[in-house]
Amino acid sequence: VGRKQSSRKKMTSPSPTHSDSSGSSKQDNNQDSWEIVEGLRGAPANMQEPDRQEGFVLKRRKWPMKGWHKRYFVLEKGILKYAKRGPDLKKGKLHGCIDVGLSVMSIKKKAMCIDLDTEDNIYHLKVKSPELFEEWVSKLRHHRVFRQNEIAMYPHERHLFHPHASSSPSVNDSMRKRATLTKQASVHQAKVSSWLHSSGDMDKCCKDLEECESYLLELNLLLKSMEVLHRTYSAPAISALQVSTSPRLHASNPNLSTTESNTQEVCPESPDSPTDVSRLQEDFCRLANNSESLPGCLSTFTQLTSYSHQECTGGSHSLVHQASNESKASIPESISEFFDAQEYLLSSSSSENEVRHCTTLSPCLSLCLKPNGLVNRPIVVTLARRRSTLPSPSPASSVSLWNILRNNIGKDLSKVAMPVQLNEPLNTLQRLCEELEYSELLDTANQTHDPYQRMVYVATFAITAYASSYHRAGSKPFNPVLGETYECDRPDKSFRFIAEQVSHHPPVSACHSDSRNFTFWQDVRWKNKFWGKSMEIVPMGTTHVTLPAFGDHYEWNKVTSCIHNILSGQRWIEHYGEMAIKNINSDVCQCKITFVKARSWSSTVNEIEGVVTDSNGKVIHSIFGKWHESVFQGKPPSATCIWRANPMPEDQEQYYGFTQFAVELNELDSTLRPLLPPTDTRFRPDQRLLEEGNTEGAEEQKQRIEQLQRERRKVLQDNNMTHQPRFFKKSNNDTWVSNNTYWEMRRDPGFVKMDFPVLW
């Protein structure tokens, strides 16, 4: 609603920063730059319907940077439809439909390009001749103003002029449709009322809920008892218990009576399998299996919710379907049963022996092991106590993004200075480290002998790199200055990480992480482009992982990211494109993951789907899920949970949407301070001041640091010198790799005795 009101206000109120009503926001005529086309000016009024426009226009293909193809477009009453050929449009075989009145339109005259940003998609169009380009631009202007005038005059009918409708209906048609919807709503309301008054199901539902509550309370007590025992006995003992129950724990919907009998047979009393643990586990499974009231309660509750949903929407969708359509965090209907789980962490004492119990609304209790829970590595690690929150919540921003971005349509935003209020108190180098939050997937892969299953774990790890971005569309990380570094040593996760900014123009960040189970490295280059309502981030470069146990060397590309609602409404981020993963040391298998592009009329938001194939192209494994939520292997309803995202902190909205792992990245305690080089990100004053809530001081320091970088760059240019990274080097294929000196220098002689440039 806020976005619609904002859009309508934008249409009806002239902006003091815009040019006159003749057309576009003009820029420098000496260069071929993008111009934003103005919309409706002044109060709405009756307008003559503009003439229809049709013909072939070039359109960029679905995935970015993949060339152009010819499509037949028809522009009528402010709605732009297109198909492969003209006859296809007459038959209703549309490839797409665009409401130009609700789109941000920008043009590039010399290149004869037209861009339409609809929030859901960015349509890149190109016309071959200057005359035809001017004709299309002129018609698009007229139709756009006509459509905006139509919306402004009849704001309550806006949803009925939906771009996916067969045509833009008249006001009389829309009135008839609204009357029909009202009639349907009244019928469903009567159904709900009758159901509530005449049926005894409501009383039965209340009774079942009371029984469910008592069952859940008892189950919770058993879980707490199991947790106490889990922390009391040694790690090898718990590992033995996990391995003994693992064949059933990986089932999506196990038969718990079978689980119970298996536990009794495989886990006799022994010093490594305590009687108390076995007894509690048996009690837990038996109690969960006997909770017969839960499915009946769910059935009754679903029936009520279904009627209520029909009352509101005039449809007959189920509770699951309602949720999947109304929440970006929801899931498609076909896999809904896998995403209802509440999770309980049995032990937080060691990441080596971590078990998750996922309960679903069914007669049985679904149990799944986190992948690294199967790894028996009785290594004692003293864990550092890490902070659980940032020093200060994120400040309210009063910055006008429109004033900053309106002159940068189509430009690379990495070269545009942004105010510090748009930043989050983390650096791009630290964001690269966030990709290792779920490194236990690589630990598991390095101990999995089946090459196809190894590929599943590696592919899932590649997907999890995007998980933390779900809550982070509202801000951007700090851009590293040339020579800036960041280290992250995590004994609890058995890896150490180092990153360095190795190039400024173009910006390139390189990182390297090693562990006894894997080596991970990449250099990341990207281009950011603002298209009016959204911003695309197109990454370049390759990510690499090696697994020493099998000599595997995996590599894959990153997919395109897009931040929607840049100027108004709730910002959200999506990732789309294809990720190809291959093992360059073996052709036994390969993997292709598709990040599905969202459509406003479907529930495909954040979905991923992929296949692992053999050398002949035969599908061995399939995976699916959501990149911010969980990944499953197999096919519903027997799919296995491979990964589930860690729970978010309760107050994450106040703290930039950071995960717990992200909260820890910029922490700097007194024991670590003397060990770091002065170029480490944690010493950067503007980032530290923003973390503490001092935006004015952060902005002042940010400008000073950027000026210091410009001065250093000028010195290099004046002396015909190039910057030489300290901890990374160029490889034969022109990528940046570690020179393996950081940790040696850190230990002997130590960074305090070395010379570094003054970055801040």
N, C-alpha and C positions, 0 to 999 in steps of 0.2 A: 504494500500500500504506500509505504514511504517513497519507494522508487517511482511509482506511478504518479504520486502527487508532485514529486520533484520534477519528473519529466514534463508533466502538464504545466507546471509553473514555468519551466524553461521555454515551453512553446509560446505561452501567452505573455510573458514579460520580457521586454527587451533588456539585453545586458549592456551596461555602460562600456564594457570593454570591447564589444563587437563593432564591426564596421556598419555602414548603412545597409538598407534592406535590399540592395541590388544584387547581392550574391554571397560572396565568400569573405572569410577573414584573410585579408591579403597579407602576403609576406613578400620577401625580397624577390623582385621580378628577374633579377640577374641569374638566379639559379632555379633549377627545376625542383621546387619544394611542394609539399602537400598543402592544400588549402581546405579548410573546413567550410562546408556549405551551410549557410544560414538557413534557419527554418522560419516558422510563422512569426510575424511581427505584429504587435497590436492585438486588438480584440477580435474574436472570431466573427465571421459574417458569412452569409450565403455566397457560395462561390460556384462558378460554372465548372462542370466536370471537364477535366482536360482530355485531349485526344489520346486515343490508344496508341502505344508505341510497341513495335515488335521487330524481331530480327535476330541474327546470329551475333553473339558476343563471346570473346574468349574469357574463360573462367579458370582460375588456378585450381589445381586438383585438390582432393580432399585433404591429404596430408601436406604440410608446408614443404616448399622447395622441391616439388616434384613435377614442375612444368605446367603447361596450360592445355586445355581442350576446348573445343567449340561447342556451345550450347545455345539452344533457341530460347530467347527471352520474350515475355509478353508483360507489358506494364499497363495496368488498368486500374483506375480508381485508387491509386496509391499502393497497390499490391503488385510486386514483381515476382512472376512465376517463371520457372524455366524447366526445360526437358531436353532430351537429346535431339529431338526434331520437332517441327511444328505440328505434324499430325498427332504426335504423342500427347501434346498439350490438349488437343481437342478430345482425345480419348480419356483424359484425366490421369495419364501416366506422368505425374510430376516428379522431378528430381529434387525440387526445393521451392520454397515460397517465402518471400521477404516482405515485411511491412516496412516500406521506406519511411513512413511517417514516424516510426518508433526507432529508426536507425540513425546513427551518426554517419554522415556522408562526407567523404573527403576525396579530393581529386588531385591528380598530378598531370598538368597540361601537356608538357613535352613528351612524357612517356605514355600519354593517353590512357591513364589508369584511373579507375574508380573503385573506392573501397567503401563497403557498407558494413558497419559494426552493429549487430543486433543483440549484443550481450551473449546470446547462445552461440553465435558463430560470427566469423569475420569472412565476408565474401570479397575476394579480390577479382576485379573485372578489368578487361583491357579491350580497347576498340582499335581496329587496324588503321583507319583513316581519320585525319583531323576533322573532316566535315561530319562524318558519322559520330565521332566523339562529341563534338559540340551539340549535335542533335540529341544524343542520349542524355548528356548533362542537362540540357535545357528542359527536356521532358521530365527527367527525374526531379529537377527543382520544382516544376509546376505540380507534379503528382505528390511530391513530398509535402508541400504547403497545403494542397487540397486535403490530403489525408490528415495532417495535423489539425487543420481547421475542423474537419469532421469529428475528430476525437475531442477537441476542445468544446464543441457545441453539444456533444452527447457523451460526456465522460462516463456515465453509468453504463453505456452500451459498448464500452471499449472492448470488453472481452468477447463480444459477439462479432467484432470485426477481426477475428483471429486470422493470422496469415495462412493458417493451414486449412481454413474453410474453402469451399469450392469457389466462392466469390464473396465480394464485400456486400452484405445484405443491406437492404433499405431499412429505414427506421421502422416502417410498418412491419416488415419481416421480423425485426428484432423484438418488437413489442409482442408479436404473436409467440415467439420463442420464449420470451420471459413469462408470458401467461401460462404456457404449457409447463414450464419448469415449476412455477408456483403451484399449479394444480397437482403435479407429481409429488411435490414436497408435502402438500396437505394430506395426500393419500398415505404416504409413508409415515407421517406423523400420527395419523389415526391408527396405523398398524402398531406402532410402538405403544401408544396409549392402551390399545386393546390388549396387547401382550402383557403389559405391566399389571393391568387390573384383573385379567381373567385367568392368568396362569399361575401355577404354584412354583414355577421354575425360579422365580426371584427369591422365594424363601429357601429353596433348595440350594441356590447359589450362595446365599449368605451362610448357610450351615456348612457347605463344602469349604468355603473360605476359612471359617473358624478351624475346621479340621486341618486344612493345609497349613495354617499358621502354627498349630501345635507341632505338626510334623517337621516344619522347617526349623522351628526353635530347637527341637530335639536333634535334628541333623547338625545344626550349628554348634551345639554343645559337643557332639561327637567330633566334629572337625577341630574344635579348639583342643580337645583332649589329644587327638592325633598330632596336632601341631606341637604340643608340649613334649610328647614322646619323640617326635621327629627331631626336635632340638636336643633331646637328652642323649639319644643313642648316636653312635659314630656314623660318619658319612658312608663307609663301606656297608654297614648294616642296612641303611636306607636304600643304598644303591641296589643291594641284592633283592630287597623287597620290590623295588620298582621293576627290575628286570623280570622277576618272576610273574608279575601281573601285566607286563607290557603287551602280550598278545591281545588281551581284552581291552586294555586302556586305550588303544588306538582305534577302537571301533567307534563309529559315530553314534550309533544307538545300540549299545550292547545289551544282551540278555543278562541281567544282573544275577539271576539264579545260577547261570552257567559260570559267571565270574566268581561267585561265591564258592562253588564246588572246586573250581580250578585253584582258587587260593588255598583251600584246605589241602589239596593234594600236593601242590608244588611247594608250599611254604610250611613244612612241618616245624615243630618247635626246635629252635637251634639258637646258639649264641648270636648268629647273624640275622635272625628273624624273630624278634621278641614276641612272646605270647601275647602281651598286651596290645601290641600293634595289630597282630592278626585278629584278635578278638574284636577290637574296635572297628577294624575294616569290615569284618563280617556283620557286625551290628549295623554299620552304616549302610552296607549294600542291602541287607534284609529290610531295614526301615524304608529305604528309598523305593524298594520293589513293592512294598505293601501300601504305599500311599495312593490307594485306589480313588480317593476323592478328587485328586488333582485333575485328571482328564475330564471328569464330569463337570467340574467347576469351570474348566477352560471352555468346554463346549457351550455351556449356558452363557458364559460371559461373552463368547464370540458371537452367539446369536443376538444378544442384546446390542453389541457394538455394530453388528452388521445392519440391524434395523436402524440404528441411530445414524450410521453412515449413509444409508439410503435416504433418510429424511433430509440430510444436508446436501447430498449430491444428485439425488434422483437416479442413482445407479444401484447395482446389486453386488458391489465388490465386497470382498471379505475384509476382516480386520487387518490381515497381513497386507492385502492389496492397498488398503487405505494408508497404512503406514509407509509402504514403499513409494507411494506417490507424493506424500506430503513431507517427507524428510530427506534431506540430502544424505543423512547418515544411515538411511534405511537400505534395504536390499531388494533384489528382484524376487518375484513371487516364487520362482522355481527353487530357490535355495534359502527361503526364509527360515526354515527350521534350524539352520545352522547358526543363526545370528541372534537367537533369543537368549543365549547363555549368560548367566551371571558367573563371575569367576572368583575363586577363593585361592589365595596364595598360601599354601601350607607352610612354607618355610622361606624366610627372607635371609636366613643366615649364610647361604652360599648359593651363588649362581650355578654351581656345578651340579647341585642336586635339588633342582626346583621343580615342583609338581604343581600343575594347575587342575582344578576340578571344575568342570563346566556343567552346570545344572540346567536342564531344559524343562519346559512345561509338558511333560510326558510321563507315562507310568514308570519309566525307567530313568535312571540318572546317567547322563552321558559323561564319560570321563575321557580326558585326553592328556597325554604327557607332552610337556614342552620338549622340543627335539633334543636339547642338550641334557634333558633329564635322564636319557638312556646312557649317557657317557659316565663310566665309572673311573673317575680320576680323583682318588683320595688325597688331594693336595690342600694343605692348610695355608690359607692366605689371611693376613691381618688386614681387614678392610678399614680404610680411612672413613671417618664420619663426614659425610658431605652435606652441604646445605640443602634444605628442602624448599626454599623460596628465595626470590630476589629481594634485595634490600628495599626496593620501592616499587609500587605498582606503576603501570604505564601511564604517563600523563595524558590528559585530554589534548587533542591536537586541534588548533584553530587555523591550520594552513589550508589555503585554497589550492587544491591540486589543479583545478582548471586554469588558473592564472599561470601556473608553472608549465603545464603540458600543452596548452592550446597552440603554442608556436613550435611544437616538436612532434607533430603528427608524422609518423613514418620514420622518425629518426632513431638512431641507436642511443638509448637513454643512459648507457654506461658512460657517455661523454657529457651528460647534462648534470650539473651540480644540483643536489637536492637538499632541502633543509633537514636538520637532524631530527625534527619531529616526526618525519616519515620513517625513521630507522627503528630497529629493535637493537637492544644492547648485546648483539652478537655479530661476529665478523663472518665473511664468506668462508674464510679458512676453517672457522669453527663449524659452519654449516656442512662442510665436507666431512668433518669428523662425525657429525650426526648420522651419516650414512652407515656408521658402524654400531649403532645402538643395538641392533639384533645380530651381532657377530657370532652368537652361539649357533646360528644356522650354518655358518662356515665350519665351526668346530665339529658339528654333526656330520657335515658333508665329508670332512677329512677322515671320518671313521666309518663311512658307508661304502661297502665293497661293490655294490651294484652301481655301475656307471650311470644308468638311467635315473636311479633314485638320487644319486649325487647331483645330477643335473637339476632335479626338482628342488633340492635344498639351495643350490646356487641361484637358481632363477627366483626363488622366493626371497632370498637375500637381496637380489637386485631390485625387486618390487618394494621391499621395506624401506629403501632409500627415500621414498616419497612420502612415507607415512606421517612424518612430523610436519609436513607442509599444510596439512588439512586445516589446522587452526591458525595458520600464519599468513593469511592473505592480506591482513591489515597493515603490515609493515615490511620493510626490507632490511637485509643485513648491511652492515657497514662495508664499503668497498675497501679492500686492503691497499695500503700504499706499497710501492715497490720496495722489496726487501723485507717486508713484514713476515713474521713467522708465527707458528703456533704449535705447541706440543701437547699431547694428552697421553699420560701414562696411566693405564688402568689395570693394575694387578688383579682386581676382582673379575675383570673380563678377559684377562690374559692377553692383552694386546697393548702396544704402544704406537703412537701416531705422531707424525711430523708433517707440517705443511708450510709452504713458502709462496709468496707472490713473486713469480719469476719474470713477469712482463707487465708493463703498464698500458701500453697501446700497441696491440690489443691487450686487454686484461687477461692474464693467464694465471691460474692458481694450480699449483702442483702439490700432491700429497702422497704419503707412503706410510703404510702400517704393516707391522710384522707381529706374528704370533707363532707359537709352536705348531699351530694347526693351519695357518694360512699366511699368505702375503697379499696385500691389497694396495694398489696404486692407481693413480689417474692424474691427468692434467686436464683442467676444465676451462674451456673458452665458451663464451656465449654472446648472443646479441639480444638486446631488449628493444622491442618496438611497440610504441603506443599507437593504437588504432582508433581512438575516440572514446569508446566505452570500456575497452579492455586492453591489456598489455600482453604481448607474446614474448616468451623467453625461449629462444632457440639455442640449445646447447650444441657444442661441437667437442670432439675428442672421444676417447675410448677408456672404459673402465676395465681394469685387469685384476684377476684373482688367481693365485696359484695354490694348489693343495699338495704339500710335500709327500704325503703318504702314497700318492698315486702318480705323481709327476704331471698332474693336470695343469693346464694354463687356459683359463677361461677369459674371454673378453666380450664386451657388449657396449652398445651405444645407449645414450640417454634419449628420452622422448621429449616432445615439445610441451611446455607448460604455458598456461594462459590464466591471467588474473582478470576476473570479470567485475563489472560495476566499479570501475576505478573512480568515477566522479560522483556517483550517488548510489544509495542503496547499500545492501550488505555485500561486501566483497567476498568472493569465493574463488578458489583456485581449482583448475582441472588440468590433468595431464592426458595427452593423447598421442597416438602414433604406435609404431611397431618397434619392439626391442628384440634384436636378434642376438642370441647367446651361443657361442661356439667354443669348443675346446680345441685350440690350435695344435695341440700335441696328439690328438686322436680324433678320428672321424666316426667313432662308434655312434655318437648321438649329437643332436643339436636341439635348440629350443627357440621357439618364437613366442613372444608375449605381446598381446595387443592391449593397449590402454584405450578403452572404448570412449569415443567422443560423446559427450552428453547431448541428449535431445530433450528439449523442454517438455515434450509430450510423452516421454517414456521414463522408466526407472533405471536407466543405464548410468546414472551418475556414479563416477569413481569405480566403475567395474573394470576388471581385468580378466582376460581369458588367454590360455596358452596351451601349447602342446609340446611334448618331448618326443622327437621322432628318431628312428634309427637311420643308418646310412642309406637305406632304400626309401626313406620318406614315410615309413609306416609309423603310425601313432602308437607309442608305448604308454605314455602317461598324459593325462590332461589335468590342468589346474584351472581354478576359477576363484572369484571372490572380489574383494574391494581393497584397493591399495592402502586405504587408511584404516582398515578394520581387521580383515583376516583373509587367509588364503587356504583353499581346500584342494585336495588331490582326489581325483576320481570323478564319479558322477553321482548326483543326488538320487536316492536318499542315503547311499552308503559311502559318501565321501569322507575322507579323513582330514581333520584339521591339522595343517602343517605349521601355521603361524597365526597368532592373534596379537594385536597391538597392546602394548602396556596401557593400563588405565591412566587417564589424564589427571593431574592435580585438581582438586576441587575448585580452586580459585584461579584456574588457568586463564579465564577471560580477562582478569585484572592484570595479568602478568604476561602480556604479549602472546598468549596461546602456547607458551613453552611447555614441552614435556618435562618430566623430572630429569631426564638425561640432559636436556638443553639447559635447565636451571644450573646444573653443575659445571657446565663447560667454561664459564668465565670466572669461576671461583679462584681466588688467589690467597692462600694462607701463608703464614710466616715461615713455615718449613720449606715451601716450594719457591718462594720469592728469590732466595740467593742462588738457586740452581738454574734459573731461566736466563736466556740471553735477553738483552735490553730491547730487542726487536719483537719480543713475544707480544701477541695481541692483548694479553691481560694487563700490560703496562700502558696501553693506549688511553690517554686521559679523556678524550671525548666520549668514548664508549663507556668508560667507567663512570663518568659524570651522568650520562643518560641512565645507566643502571641504577644510580642513586637518586634519580628523579630531578636532577638539576639540568633542565633543557637549555637555559640561557648559557650557562657555563659550557655545556657540551657543544652548542653551536659555535661559540667563540673559539673553542679548542679545535673543532673540526675545520674551520676556516684557516686557522693558523697551521695545522698539520698539512692541509692541502697546498698552502702557499710554500711551505718548506719543501714539499715534493716538487713543485714547479721549479723552485730554485736549484734543487739538486739535478733535475733534468737539464736545465739550462747549462749548468757547469759541464755535464757530460757532453752536451752538444758542442759547446764552445771549444772543448778540448778533443773533439772527434773520438770520444770514448763511448763504449757501450757497457751497460750494467751487467755484472757477472753474479748470478745467484750463488749463494754460499753453500747450500746443502743439496742442490739439484743440478743436473747436467743434461745437455741435449743428447738423445740417443740417435742411433743410425737412421731411424724412421722419423726424425724431426719431432719426437715427443720428449717430454721432460720426465726424467727418472731420478731417483735418489742416488747420490754419490756415496751413501753409507758412511758419512762422517759425523752426523749430528750426535748420536749417542756416545761415540768415542770422544768427541770434543767436550761433551757435557761432563764426562767422567774425568778426563785428563787432557789438558790442564784445568778445564772448567771455563765457562764463558766469562767469568768475571775478569779473567786475565787477558781477554782478547779484545781487539778493536772492532767496533761496529759503527755504522753511520748513525747519526742522530736523526731519528725518524719523527720524534715529537718532543 
